[in-house]
Amino acid sequence: MRKLRKSFLMVVLLTSTIMLAACGSDDATADGESGDTKLLKVAFNQPESHPQFKAMEAFGEKLNELTDGQYEVEVSPNELLGAQRETIELVQSGTIDMSIVGGSLMENFNEDFSVFNLPYVFDSVEHQMSVVNNQEIVGDLYKSVEEDGMTVLGAFHGGVRNVYNNKQPIHTPEDMEALKIRVMESDTNVKMMELMGGVGTPMGQGEVYTAIQSGVLDGGENNELVYNDLKHGEVASYYSYTQHLMVPDYLIINSNLFNGMSDEHKEIFREELSKAIDMEVDQFDEDVQAAKKEAEEQGSEFNDVDISVFQKEVEPLIQEKLTTETAKELYEEVRTAVE
């Protein structure tokens, strides 16, 4: 009997402990009402030197300050939390809180995101940023993925992509004839490069240097930061300003987490993110100038291009990709926003 009574008391104590823990869990909302700081983990695929990393660090400091320490932002660079495609799934499940992801990946959830990934859709960085963070233009598009468990909070500038190779400066599509140029792994980018005169060759970024060095590739296409950071100038010294792509990077957050924030904290979050995006654009420009100077000192040659001929060549691709009425309307809005 004494053993039974002892067992009964242990069960009661265990049940009480579980109930208290559950109550404590209920009190811990996204706003940290339990008094604990909410750690927001952010996945990032670039190094700490990247302008987007610096901007998110600054954003985290201001968010922590303005919410009296209720939030702390921890940015993990260099794909420490996984590749971009994987981190989208982790954000959806709530395993991590936020991630910065390339625009092309968002097409998997709504094909209308492809409008912002088309060649020559933006005329300048200023044009791009006036569109991709304008809620009147992008509001419905960004909300469309909330049913997939994530919210798009804003878009960063991801650089202007240009062609570089180891043969000659590029001025016209004829100059690119038969040149094997590495492109991002998508059929759209392969066709874009073919229309521009080259041979689009999908390949992982980490393989490009060796592929150019060994003759598998003749060059690649990317912004000046990547070109210089990955030392591609050592194997492809001709960098030509074709300015064919300006793909944004999106900051996504788990929808349940963001919806659980108070209106006050949501407002602070959006305000400080807007400031961080402005900071990133300015920092990107400074870093591009520094990267270009360093590459030139190491022997790279940069040349301007009359892009009008390339714009004409890729027009069929643009029309082919505008497959829905929404996409067509969105494209028109983007083009109308040109200053």
C-alpha positions as CSV (number, residue, x, y, z in Angstrom):
1,M,0.0,0.0,0.0
2,R,2.8,2.4,0.9
3,K,4.4,1.6,-2.5
4,L,1.2,2.4,-4.3
5,R,0.8,5.7,-2.4
6,K,4.4,6.7,-3.2
7,S,3.8,5.9,-6.9
8,F,0.6,7.9,-6.9
9,L,2.4,10.9,-5.4
10,M,5.1,10.7,-8.1
11,V,2.5,10.7,-10.8
12,V,0.8,13.8,-9.3
13,L,4.1,15.6,-9.1
14,L,5.1,14.7,-12.6
15,T,1.7,15.8,-14.0
16,S,2.0,19.1,-12.1
17,T,5.4,19.7,-13.5
18,I,4.2,19.1,-17.1
19,M,1.2,21.4,-16.6
20,L,3.4,24.2,-15.3
21,A,5.8,23.8,-18.2
22,A,2.9,24.0,-20.6
23,C,1.6,27.2,-19.0
24,G,5.1,28.7,-19.3
25,S,5.1,27.8,-23.0
26,D,1.8,29.4,-23.6
27,D,3.1,32.7,-22.1
28,A,6.1,32.7,-24.4
29,T,4.8,34.5,-27.5
30,A,6.7,35.8,-30.5
31,D,6.9,39.1,-28.6
32,G,8.7,37.6,-25.7
33,E,6.0,38.4,-23.2
34,S,7.5,35.8,-20.8
35,G,10.4,38.3,-20.4
36,D,12.8,36.2,-22.4
37,T,14.7,37.5,-25.4
38,K,13.5,35.9,-28.7
39,L,16.5,34.8,-30.7
40,L,15.8,35.2,-34.5
41,K,18.1,33.0,-36.5
42,V,18.8,34.2,-40.1
43,A,20.3,32.0,-42.8
44,F,22.7,33.6,-45.3
45,N,24.8,32.1,-48.1
46,Q,27.5,34.8,-48.4
47,P,30.4,35.8,-46.1
48,E,30.4,38.4,-43.3
49,S,32.0,40.9,-45.7
50,H,28.9,41.0,-47.9
51,P,26.7,44.2,-47.7
52,Q,23.6,42.2,-46.9
53,F,25.3,40.6,-43.9
54,K,26.4,44.0,-42.6
55,A,22.9,45.4,-43.1
56,M,21.2,42.5,-41.2
57,E,23.7,42.9,-38.4
58,A,22.8,46.6,-38.1
59,F,19.1,45.8,-38.4
60,G,19.4,43.3,-35.5
61,E,21.1,45.9,-33.3
62,K,18.3,48.4,-33.8
63,L,15.6,45.8,-33.4
64,N,17.1,44.8,-30.1
65,E,17.4,48.4,-28.9
66,L,13.9,49.5,-29.9
67,T,12.1,46.5,-28.5
68,D,13.9,46.8,-25.2
69,G,15.9,43.6,-25.8
70,Q,12.9,41.4,-26.7
71,Y,14.6,40.3,-29.9
72,E,18.1,39.3,-30.8
73,V,19.1,38.7,-34.5
74,E,21.8,36.1,-35.2
75,V,22.9,35.9,-38.9
76,S,24.7,32.7,-39.9
77,P,26.8,33.3,-43.0
78,N,28.4,31.0,-45.6
79,E,25.5,28.5,-45.7
80,L,26.1,27.4,-42.1
81,L,22.4,26.7,-41.8
82,G,22.1,25.1,-45.3
83,A,21.9,26.1,-48.9
84,Q,19.2,28.6,-49.9
85,R,16.7,26.0,-51.2
86,E,17.0,24.1,-47.9
87,T,16.6,27.2,-45.7
88,I,13.3,28.0,-47.3
89,E,12.0,24.7,-46.1
90,L,13.4,25.3,-42.7
91,V,11.7,28.7,-42.5
92,Q,8.4,27.2,-43.6
93,S,8.6,24.6,-40.8
94,G,9.8,27.1,-38.2
95,T,13.1,25.4,-37.6
96,I,14.8,28.6,-38.4
97,D,13.2,32.1,-38.3
98,M,14.4,33.9,-41.4
99,S,16.5,33.5,-44.6
100,I,17.8,35.6,-47.4
101,V,17.1,33.8,-50.7
102,G,17.7,34.4,-54.3
103,G,14.7,35.6,-56.5
104,S,14.8,32.6,-58.8
105,L,13.9,30.3,-55.9
106,M,10.7,32.1,-55.2
107,E,9.4,31.1,-58.6
108,N,8.8,27.7,-57.2
109,F,5.9,29.1,-55.0
110,N,4.5,31.7,-57.4
111,E,5.7,31.8,-61.0
112,D,4.9,35.6,-61.1
113,F,8.1,36.2,-59.1
114,S,9.8,35.4,-62.5
115,V,8.9,38.9,-63.7
116,F,11.7,40.4,-61.5
117,N,14.2,37.8,-62.7
118,L,13.8,38.6,-66.4
119,P,16.7,40.2,-68.4
120,Y,16.6,44.0,-68.6
121,V,13.4,44.3,-66.5
122,F,15.1,47.0,-64.4
123,D,16.9,50.0,-65.9
124,S,19.0,50.9,-62.8
125,V,19.5,50.0,-59.1
126,E,17.2,52.9,-58.2
127,H,14.5,51.6,-60.5
128,Q,14.8,48.1,-59.0
129,M,14.6,49.3,-55.4
130,S,11.7,51.6,-56.1
131,V,9.7,48.6,-57.3
132,V,10.6,45.6,-55.2
133,N,9.8,47.3,-51.9
134,N,6.8,49.3,-53.1
135,Q,3.8,47.6,-51.5
136,E,1.4,49.0,-54.0
137,I,3.2,47.0,-56.7
138,V,4.5,43.9,-54.8
139,G,2.0,43.6,-51.9
140,D,-0.2,40.9,-53.4
141,L,2.8,39.0,-54.8
142,Y,4.6,38.9,-51.5
143,K,1.4,37.9,-49.6
144,S,0.8,35.0,-52.1
145,V,3.3,32.8,-50.3
146,E,2.0,33.2,-46.8
147,E,-0.1,30.0,-47.3
148,D,3.2,28.3,-47.8
149,G,4.3,29.3,-44.3
150,M,6.5,32.2,-45.0
151,T,6.2,36.0,-45.4
152,V,8.3,38.1,-47.7
153,L,9.4,41.1,-45.6
154,G,11.4,43.0,-48.2
155,A,14.0,42.7,-51.0
156,F,17.7,43.5,-51.1
157,H,19.7,44.6,-54.1
158,G,21.7,41.6,-55.3
159,G,24.0,43.3,-57.7
160,V,24.0,43.7,-61.5
161,R,25.1,40.7,-63.4
162,N,27.5,41.1,-66.4
163,V,29.4,38.7,-68.7
164,Y,33.1,38.0,-68.2
165,N,35.4,35.7,-70.3
166,N,39.0,34.8,-71.1
167,K,38.9,35.6,-74.9
168,Q,38.0,39.2,-75.6
169,P,35.9,42.2,-74.5
170,I,32.2,41.8,-75.4
171,H,30.5,44.6,-77.3
172,T,27.9,42.7,-79.4
173,P,26.2,39.3,-79.5
174,E,28.6,38.4,-82.3
175,D,31.5,38.7,-79.8
176,M,30.0,36.0,-77.7
177,E,29.6,33.5,-80.5
178,A,30.5,29.9,-79.2
179,L,31.6,31.2,-75.9
180,K,30.6,28.8,-73.1
181,I,29.3,31.0,-70.3
182,R,28.3,29.7,-66.9
183,V,24.8,30.7,-65.9
184,M,22.5,30.0,-62.9
185,E,20.9,26.5,-63.1
186,S,17.7,27.3,-64.9
187,D,16.3,26.8,-68.4
188,T,15.5,30.6,-68.5
189,N,19.1,31.6,-68.0
190,V,20.3,29.1,-70.5
191,K,18.0,30.5,-73.1
192,M,18.9,34.0,-72.2
193,M,22.5,33.4,-72.8
194,E,21.9,31.7,-76.1
195,L,19.8,34.8,-77.3
196,M,22.7,37.0,-76.1
197,G,25.0,35.1,-78.5
198,G,26.8,32.7,-76.1
199,V,26.4,29.1,-75.0
200,G,24.6,29.0,-71.6
201,T,26.2,26.4,-69.4
202,P,24.5,25.7,-66.0
203,M,27.0,24.9,-63.2
204,G,27.5,25.3,-59.5
205,Q,29.3,28.5,-58.5
206,G,32.1,26.6,-56.7
207,E,33.1,24.8,-59.9
208,V,33.5,27.8,-62.2
209,Y,37.1,28.8,-61.5
210,T,38.4,25.3,-62.3
211,A,36.1,24.9,-65.3
212,I,37.4,28.2,-66.9
213,Q,41.0,27.3,-66.0
214,S,40.6,23.8,-67.7
215,G,38.8,25.1,-70.8
216,V,35.4,23.6,-69.9
217,L,34.1,27.1,-69.7
218,D,35.2,30.4,-71.4
219,G,33.6,32.6,-68.7
220,G,30.7,33.4,-66.4
221,E,28.3,36.1,-65.5
222,N,27.9,37.8,-62.1
223,N,28.4,41.0,-60.2
224,E,31.8,42.5,-59.5
225,L,31.8,41.4,-55.9
226,V,31.5,37.7,-56.8
227,Y,33.9,38.1,-59.7
228,N,36.6,39.6,-57.5
229,D,36.0,37.6,-54.3
230,L,36.2,34.2,-56.2
231,K,39.3,35.4,-58.1
232,H,37.7,34.7,-61.5
233,G,39.7,37.6,-62.9
234,E,42.7,35.3,-62.7
235,V,41.2,33.0,-65.3
236,A,38.8,35.4,-67.2
237,S,40.2,38.9,-67.3
238,Y,37.6,40.5,-69.7
239,Y,34.6,41.9,-67.8
240,S,31.9,43.5,-70.0
241,Y,29.0,45.5,-68.7
242,T,26.1,43.7,-70.4
243,Q,23.9,44.5,-67.3
244,H,21.6,41.7,-68.4
245,L,20.2,40.7,-65.0
246,M,19.4,42.5,-61.7
247,V,17.8,39.7,-59.6
248,P,16.7,40.8,-56.1
249,D,17.3,38.8,-52.9
250,Y,14.3,38.4,-50.5
251,L,14.2,38.3,-46.7
252,I,11.6,35.7,-45.7
253,I,10.3,35.0,-42.2
254,N,8.2,32.2,-40.8
255,S,4.6,33.4,-41.1
256,N,3.4,32.2,-37.7
257,L,6.3,34.0,-36.0
258,F,5.7,37.3,-37.7
259,N,1.9,37.1,-37.3
260,G,2.5,36.5,-33.6
261,M,4.3,39.8,-33.1
262,S,2.4,42.8,-31.8
263,D,1.5,45.6,-34.2
264,E,4.0,47.8,-32.5
265,H,6.8,45.3,-33.1
266,K,5.8,44.7,-36.6
267,E,6.0,48.4,-37.4
268,I,9.5,48.6,-35.8
269,F,10.5,45.5,-37.7
270,R,9.5,46.9,-41.1
271,E,10.8,50.4,-40.4
272,E,14.3,49.2,-39.4
273,L,14.4,46.7,-42.2
274,S,13.7,49.5,-44.7
275,K,16.6,51.4,-43.3
276,A,18.8,48.4,-43.5
277,I,17.9,47.9,-47.1
278,D,18.9,51.5,-47.9
279,M,22.1,50.9,-46.1
280,E,22.8,47.7,-48.1
281,V,22.3,49.5,-51.4
282,D,24.8,52.2,-50.5
283,Q,27.3,49.7,-49.1
284,F,26.9,47.5,-52.2
285,D,27.9,50.4,-54.4
286,E,31.0,51.2,-52.3
287,D,32.0,47.5,-52.3
288,V,31.6,47.2,-56.0
289,Q,33.9,50.2,-56.6
290,A,36.5,48.6,-54.3
291,A,36.2,45.2,-55.9
292,K,36.5,46.7,-59.4
293,K,39.7,48.6,-58.4
294,E,41.2,45.5,-56.9
295,A,40.4,43.4,-59.9
296,E,41.9,46.1,-62.3
297,E,45.1,46.1,-60.2
298,Q,45.3,42.4,-60.7
299,G,45.0,42.7,-64.5
300,S,41.2,42.6,-65.3
301,E,39.8,44.8,-68.0
302,F,36.4,46.4,-67.7
303,N,34.5,47.7,-70.7
304,D,31.1,49.4,-71.2
305,V,28.6,48.0,-73.6
306,D,25.7,49.4,-75.7
307,I,23.1,47.2,-74.2
308,S,20.3,48.1,-76.6
309,V,21.2,45.4,-79.0
310,F,21.2,42.8,-76.2
311,Q,17.8,44.1,-75.0
312,K,16.4,43.5,-78.5
313,E,17.8,40.0,-78.7
314,V,16.2,38.8,-75.4
315,E,12.8,40.3,-76.1
316,P,11.3,36.9,-77.3
317,L,12.3,35.3,-73.9
318,I,10.5,38.1,-72.0
319,Q,7.3,37.6,-73.9
320,E,7.6,33.8,-73.5
321,K,7.8,34.1,-69.7
322,L,4.9,36.4,-69.2
323,T,2.5,33.5,-69.1
324,T,-0.3,34.9,-66.9
325,E,-2.3,38.0,-66.9
326,T,-1.0,38.9,-63.5
327,A,2.6,38.6,-64.7
328,K,1.8,40.8,-67.7
329,E,0.3,43.4,-65.5
330,L,3.1,43.3,-63.0
331,Y,5.7,43.6,-65.9
332,E,3.8,46.7,-67.1
333,E,3.8,48.2,-63.6
334,V,7.6,47.7,-63.4
335,R,8.3,49.3,-66.7
336,T,5.9,52.2,-65.9
337,A,7.9,52.8,-62.8
338,V,11.1,53.7,-64.7
339,E,12.2,57.2,-63.6
